[in-house]
Structure formats: structure tokens, C-alpha cells
């Protein structure tokens, strides 16, 4: 399994130098950058996220 590593930021949007797996960042509630993309059809159904 490939683990996605993500840069950690502080509340001022400054890199902390810490790089952690996505799960750890979410468990600890740390700041990080993210992009969410969803493809939705004409029935308002999410086809891909």
C-alpha cells in the first residue's frame, strides 16, 4: 500500500517542516493543503471523487 505523505502547516499557513501520512494528519487535526475534485452528472450524482 502506498502512503500519501503531506506537508504540515501551522495556523499562519507556514510550513512546519513536518511531513506525515494523510491518516496521521487527519487524526491529529493538523493544518494541510488539500484539493477536492468531484465529477457530478446531470442527476446531481457524484460519479468520481
C-alpha positions as CSV (number, residue, x, y, z in Angstrom):
1,X,0.0,0.0,0.0
2,X,1.3,3.4,-0.9
3,X,1.1,6.1,1.8
4,X,0.5,9.6,0.7
5,X,2.8,12.0,2.6
6,X,1.6,15.5,3.2
7,X,3.4,18.7,4.3
8,X,2.1,20.1,7.6
9,X,1.4,23.8,8.1
10,X,0.8,26.0,11.1
11,X,-2.3,28.2,11.6
12,X,-0.4,31.0,9.8
13,X,0.0,28.8,6.7
14,X,3.7,28.4,7.2
15,X,5.3,25.0,6.6
16,X,6.4,23.4,9.9
17,X,9.0,21.1,8.2
18,X,7.0,18.1,9.3
19,X,5.8,15.6,6.6
20,X,3.3,13.0,7.7
21,X,0.9,10.4,6.3
22,X,-2.6,11.6,5.5
23,X,-4.2,9.5,8.2
24,X,-1.9,10.9,10.9
25,X,-2.6,14.5,9.8
26,X,-6.4,13.9,9.9
27,X,-6.2,12.0,13.2
28,X,-4.3,14.9,14.8
29,X,-6.3,17.6,13.2
30,X,-3.3,19.3,11.7
31,X,-3.3,22.0,9.0
32,X,-2.5,20.9,5.5
33,X,-3.3,21.8,1.9
34,X,-5.9,19.8,0.0
35,X,-7.7,19.8,-3.3
36,X,-11.1,18.1,-3.7
37,X,-12.4,17.3,-7.2
38,X,-15.8,15.7,-7.9
39,X,-17.4,14.8,-11.2
40,X,-21.2,15.2,-10.9
41,X,-23.7,14.1,-13.6
42,X,-26.9,15.9,-14.6
43,X,-28.8,13.9,-11.9
44,X,-26.5,15.5,-9.2
45,X,-24.9,12.2,-8.5
46,X,-21.2,12.1,-7.7
47,X,-19.5,9.8,-10.3
48,X,-15.9,10.3,-9.1
49,X,-14.3,12.0,-6.1
